[in-house]
C-alpha cells in the first residue's frame, strides 16, 4: 500500500517518512521541493520502500506527474498526509498580496488539489485515510498569536475543508480527519519565532501522527482534533 507524505524533507514530515518506512507493508511517496535529505537517508540505510519525489504540489504539472507515477505503481493509496506547511510571522497591515497567496497555496490549495488527484486511487480495496495537518493556531477558540493572521486563517480553512471532504468522500471508503497540532520544535517554527522553545520534538509528534494515520480512520471521520501538550 502507498502512503503519500508532503513536506517530507525535514521536521515532522521527515520523521514520518522514517517511521512509515519501518513498516514493510508500506511504500512511501515522500514529496518535497528539496529531496536531498530524503535521498541521503535512502542511501545511508539502503531503504527500499521510500520513493523520493521532488515536486512543488502547488503546480498543476507536479500533480499530473504524481498522478502518472501512482498510476504506474499499480498500488492502492492507503493514506495521504497533507503535512507541508508555510508560516508567515508578519504584522497584518504589512502583509503583501503575494505573501498571503503563497501561504494559502501551500496550506490550503495544495492539499485540496492533491486530495483531488489521489482520490481515484483510494478506498478501492481497504478503507483509506486522509490526514490534514493543521495547527492549534487555526483551531476555533484557541489563543492566537499576533503576526500569524495568514498562517492561522489558512489552517482554519484547512479544518473546514476536512469537514467538507469527510462528507463527500465517505461513500468512497475514505475517511478525512484533521490534526490541529501545537508547537513543535521544527526548523519552520524556529525561523518564524527565533529562540522559542517547545515541549515537543518532531519525532514525538510524528509518532502520534503515524499511529493516528494507521488506526484513527476506524474511529473518526470529519473530526478536527487538537493535539497539544499545553493549554492554551
VEXDREN-2710 file (C-alpha; in Angstrom, 1 decimal):
% VEXDREN-2710
k/r/px/py/pz
1/UNK/0.0/0.0/0.0
2/UNK/1.1/3.6/-0.7
3/UNK/1.5/6.3/1.9
4/UNK/1.9/9.8/0.5
5/UNK/3.6/12.4/2.7
6/UNK/4.1/16.0/1.7
7/UNK/6.7/18.3/3.3
8/UNK/8.8/15.2/3.7
9/UNK/12.3/16.5/3.7
10/UNK/12.5/17.9/7.2
11/UNK/10.8/18.3/10.6
12/UNK/7.7/16.2/11.2
13/UNK/7.4/15.1/7.6
14/UNK/10.9/13.6/7.6
15/UNK/10.3/11.8/10.8
16/UNK/7.0/10.4/9.4
17/UNK/8.9/9.1/6.4
18/UNK/11.3/7.3/8.6
19/UNK/8.6/5.8/10.8
20/UNK/6.4/4.6/8.0
21/UNK/9.4/3.1/6.2
22/UNK/10.0/0.8/9.2
23/UNK/6.7/-1.0/8.2
24/UNK/7.4/-3.2/5.2
25/UNK/3.7/-3.1/4.3
26/UNK/4.0/0.4/3.1
27/UNK/5.7/2.1/0.1
28/UNK/6.2/5.7/1.0
29/UNK/5.9/8.5/-1.6
30/UNK/8.0/11.3/0.1
31/UNK/7.2/14.6/-1.6
32/UNK/9.3/17.8/-1.1
33/UNK/10.7/20.6/-3.1
34/UNK/14.1/19.7/-1.9
35/UNK/14.7/16.0/-1.6
36/UNK/18.4/15.9/-0.6
37/UNK/17.8/14.7/3.0
38/UNK/15.4/12.0/1.9
39/UNK/17.8/10.7/-0.7
40/UNK/20.6/10.7/1.8
41/UNK/18.5/8.7/4.2
42/UNK/17.6/6.2/1.5
43/UNK/21.3/5.8/0.5
44/UNK/22.6/5.6/4.1
45/UNK/20.2/2.9/5.2
46/UNK/19.6/1.2/1.9
47/UNK/15.9/1.7/2.3
48/UNK/13.9/0.1/-0.5
49/UNK/10.3/1.3/0.4
50/UNK/10.8/5.0/0.0
51/UNK/10.3/6.9/-3.3
52/UNK/11.7/10.4/-3.2
53/UNK/9.6/12.7/-5.3
54/UNK/10.9/16.2/-6.0
55/UNK/7.8/18.3/-6.7
56/UNK/6.0/21.6/-6.0
57/UNK/2.4/20.4/-5.4
58/UNK/1.1/24.0/-5.8
59/UNK/1.8/23.4/-9.5
60/UNK/-0.5/21.5/-11.8
61/UNK/2.4/19.9/-13.7
62/UNK/3.7/18.3/-10.5
63/UNK/0.3/17.0/-9.6
64/UNK/-0.1/15.4/-13.1
65/UNK/3.4/13.8/-12.8
66/UNK/2.5/12.4/-9.4
67/UNK/-0.8/11.0/-10.7
68/UNK/1.0/9.2/-13.5
69/UNK/3.6/7.9/-11.1
70/UNK/1.0/6.4/-8.8
71/UNK/-1.0/5.0/-11.7
72/UNK/2.1/3.2/-12.9
73/UNK/2.9/1.8/-9.5
74/UNK/-0.5/-0.1/-9.6
75/UNK/-0.8/0.0/-5.8
76/UNK/-3.7/1.5/-3.7
77/UNK/-3.1/4.6/-1.7
78/UNK/-3.8/3.8/1.9
79/UNK/-3.0/7.3/3.4
80/UNK/-2.3/10.8/2.3
81/UNK/-0.8/13.0/5.0
82/UNK/-1.0/16.7/3.9
83/UNK/1.8/17.8/6.1
84/UNK/3.6/20.5/4.1
85/UNK/3.1/24.0/5.6
86/UNK/4.3/27.6/5.2
87/UNK/4.3/30.0/8.1
88/UNK/4.5/33.8/7.9
89/UNK/5.0/35.9/11.0
90/UNK/4.2/39.5/10.0
91/UNK/2.1/42.4/11.0
92/UNK/-1.4/42.1/9.4
93/UNK/-1.2/45.6/7.9
94/UNK/2.2/44.9/6.2
95/UNK/1.3/41.5/4.6
96/UNK/1.5/41.7/0.8
97/UNK/-0.9/40.0/-1.6
98/UNK/1.8/37.7/-2.9
99/UNK/2.7/36.6/0.6
100/UNK/-0.9/35.6/1.6
101/UNK/-1.3/33.9/-1.8
102/UNK/1.9/31.8/-1.1
103/UNK/0.7/30.8/2.4
104/UNK/-2.7/29.8/1.1
105/UNK/-1.3/28.0/-1.9
106/UNK/0.8/25.7/0.4
107/UNK/-1.5/25.3/3.4
108/UNK/-4.9/25.1/1.7
109/UNK/-4.9/24.9/-2.1
110/UNK/-2.2/22.2/-2.4
111/UNK/-4.0/19.8/0.0
112/UNK/-7.2/20.5/-1.9
113/UNK/-5.8/19.7/-5.3
114/UNK/-3.6/16.8/-4.1
115/UNK/-6.5/15.1/-2.4
116/UNK/-8.5/15.5/-5.7
117/UNK/-5.6/13.9/-7.5
118/UNK/-5.3/10.9/-5.2
119/UNK/-9.0/10.0/-4.5
120/UNK/-9.3/7.8/-7.6
121/UNK/-6.5/5.6/-6.1
122/UNK/-8.0/5.4/-2.6
123/UNK/-10.7/3.2/-0.9
124/UNK/-10.7/0.5/-3.6
125/UNK/-9.5/-2.4/-1.5
126/UNK/-9.3/-1.1/2.0
127/UNK/-10.5/2.0/3.9
128/UNK/-8.2/4.9/3.1
129/UNK/-7.3/7.9/5.3
130/UNK/-6.6/11.5/4.5
131/UNK/-4.9/13.3/7.4
132/UNK/-4.6/17.0/7.2
133/UNK/-2.1/18.6/9.5
134/UNK/-3.5/21.9/10.8
135/UNK/-2.4/24.0/13.8
136/UNK/-3.8/25.0/17.2
137/UNK/-3.4/28.5/15.7
138/UNK/-6.3/27.5/13.3
139/UNK/-8.4/25.8/16.0
140/UNK/-11.5/27.7/16.8
141/UNK/-11.5/29.2/20.3
142/UNK/-7.7/28.7/20.9
143/UNK/-5.4/31.5/21.8
144/UNK/-4.0/33.3/18.7
145/UNK/-0.6/34.8/18.1
146/UNK/-0.1/38.3/16.7
147/UNK/1.6/38.1/13.3
148/UNK/0.0/34.8/12.2
149/UNK/-3.1/36.1/10.5
150/UNK/-2.3/34.5/7.1
151/UNK/-1.0/31.2/8.6
152/UNK/-3.7/30.7/11.2
153/UNK/-6.6/31.6/8.8
154/UNK/-5.2/29.2/6.2
155/UNK/-5.1/26.4/8.8
156/UNK/-8.7/27.3/9.9
157/UNK/-9.7/26.9/6.2
158/UNK/-8.0/23.5/6.1
159/UNK/-10.1/22.4/9.1
160/UNK/-13.2/23.5/7.3
161/UNK/-12.1/21.7/4.1
162/UNK/-11.6/18.5/6.2
163/UNK/-15.3/18.5/7.3
164/UNK/-16.5/19.0/3.8
165/UNK/-14.3/16.3/2.3
166/UNK/-15.3/13.8/5.0
167/UNK/-18.9/14.2/3.9
168/UNK/-18.2/14.0/0.2
169/UNK/-15.8/11.1/0.4
170/UNK/-17.5/8.8/3.0
171/UNK/-19.3/6.8/0.2
172/UNK/-15.8/6.1/-1.4
173/UNK/-14.5/4.3/1.7
174/UNK/-12.3/7.3/2.6
175/UNK/-12.1/8.9/6.0
176/UNK/-10.8/12.5/6.3
177/UNK/-9.5/13.9/9.6
178/UNK/-7.5/16.9/10.7
179/UNK/-4.9/17.1/13.5
180/UNK/-4.5/20.6/14.9
181/UNK/-1.1/20.3/16.4
182/UNK/0.5/22.5/19.0
183/UNK/4.0/24.0/18.8
184/UNK/6.8/21.5/17.8
185/UNK/10.5/22.3/17.6
186/UNK/10.9/22.4/13.9
187/UNK/13.1/24.5/11.5
188/UNK/10.0/26.3/10.2
189/UNK/8.9/27.3/13.7
190/UNK/12.5/28.5/14.6
191/UNK/12.5/30.8/11.5
192/UNK/9.2/32.3/12.5
193/UNK/9.9/32.6/16.2
194/UNK/13.7/32.6/16.8
195/UNK/14.6/31.4/20.3
196/UNK/11.2/30.0/21.1
197/UNK/11.4/26.6/22.7
198/UNK/8.6/24.0/22.6
199/UNK/7.8/20.9/24.7
200/UNK/7.7/18.5/21.8
201/UNK/10.3/17.3/19.2
202/UNK/9.4/16.4/15.6
203/UNK/9.9/12.6/16.2
204/UNK/7.5/12.7/19.1
205/UNK/4.7/14.3/17.2
206/UNK/5.4/12.1/14.2
207/UNK/4.9/9.0/16.4
208/UNK/1.4/10.3/17.3
209/UNK/0.6/11.1/13.7
210/UNK/1.9/7.7/12.5
211/UNK/-0.4/5.8/14.9
212/UNK/-3.4/8.0/14.2
213/UNK/-3.0/7.6/10.5
214/UNK/-2.9/3.8/10.8
215/UNK/-5.8/3.5/13.2
216/UNK/-7.7/6.7/13.5
217/UNK/-9.9/6.3/10.4
218/UNK/-11.6/3.4/12.1
219/UNK/-12.9/5.7/14.9
220/UNK/-13.1/9.2/13.4
221/UNK/-14.3/10.9/10.2
222/UNK/-14.5/14.7/9.6
223/UNK/-13.0/15.5/13.0
224/UNK/-10.7/18.4/13.9
225/UNK/-8.7/17.0/16.8
226/UNK/-6.4/19.3/18.9
227/UNK/-3.0/17.7/19.7
228/UNK/-1.2/19.9/22.2
229/UNK/0.5/19.3/25.5
230/UNK/-0.2/22.8/26.7
231/UNK/-3.2/24.9/27.4
232/UNK/-4.0/27.1/25.6
END
